[in-house]
């Protein structure tokens, strides 16, 4: 390291997304959200036209067309999934290791834990209250409620959910449960894609990096920086295909399910969508009160990840765009956004919590089971835990719902009724999950005092970038108080 201005290593900031993803800027200028919205509308329209129920094409032909239409979308998702594990690992570790001081890191961690758990409890409670007030179960013909016999794939799903269901709470088993949260073999967690364990490992690694002298942490810090940069470059390229991908994914979804899934369940679907709207209002109010953001501005700023969450059914696949939005549109400090979003995508799922609570109340009404006050509290607690454990990928939320149902003693056979509709309702809850992560960013950005401003963080990254380019040298800048 040379040059008077750049002294010995003290603090390192994550690279600004601006430098990671130049191409993203061009996409934003090209209004990616609008292209995605157009892709969605065209996809839904095309899918409904091809759906066998409309009678233009036979079922096998429609399914075949659907598979081909969805090909770009499935490739798109596969590319993003390919980089999600390394990106989460690199972002969380660097986000922690870049903390300006350990006290600030602690207050961010504690504040974030409060926000995640608090807002998820509110979401689950909203699900319960809305379910009890609007009673969607009473608007469904009870004759359609499937008998206790489960068959085919739904039986498998129910069995998987039951297996996951929490065993009765036991103080004796608790220590083992806590120990099992920690990955004893991190590589194993990476191979099996266990996000919660990967997140915990990343946090431990980040804290470890913080505790060693900068000379020792620098190589790994730089390596993780490269991983992050490469992952974002891949995402930036792949994102150019988002509108086409979204078109095909939604077309196939409509060919497979169509409006038929709503038969007899329209009231339930309407109540779920209403619940999500209420949660959105709650998030916007939180962003206003705790984050000082104008609700309409906030809504406009988050439209891109919101729509992508809806189209991909996955908060994990949306994560790179969520990070970019937090930093570039909402102007959150990179050191916070790159740490909060990956963590939130894995653990903070308000939409899922609301849905699981509401769906359980719906099923209980369907089977005329009265849930006592105590049972409702158990339901809220179970849902909060279950939503944290729900993977941020498509199609697994319903399995976790099965585990919630069995923990409160509601028959799983009702799953057969909602399984088709779930793929549509999942889109709404995924968009809300993504919104909750962005609100966490603006809240923490306001509440965690900035030792170093956002501009300064970005400037440091730019200076470092410049030195690396001009001198072909690795450099770490001491950004505190103007190097
Ligand atoms: N697919 C949702 C997500 O990725 C999770 C869920 O199914 O509830 O956020």
Boltz pocket constraint, residues with backbone or C-beta under 6 A from the ligand:
constraints:
  - pocket:
      binder: B
      contacts: [[A, 313], [A, 314], [A, 315], [A, 316], [A, 345], [A, 349], [A, 351], [A, 352], [A, 390], [A, 391], [A, 392], [A, 393], [A, 394], [A, 395], [A, 396], [A, 397], [A, 398], [A, 426], [A, 429], [A, 430], [A, 433]]
      max_distance: 6.0
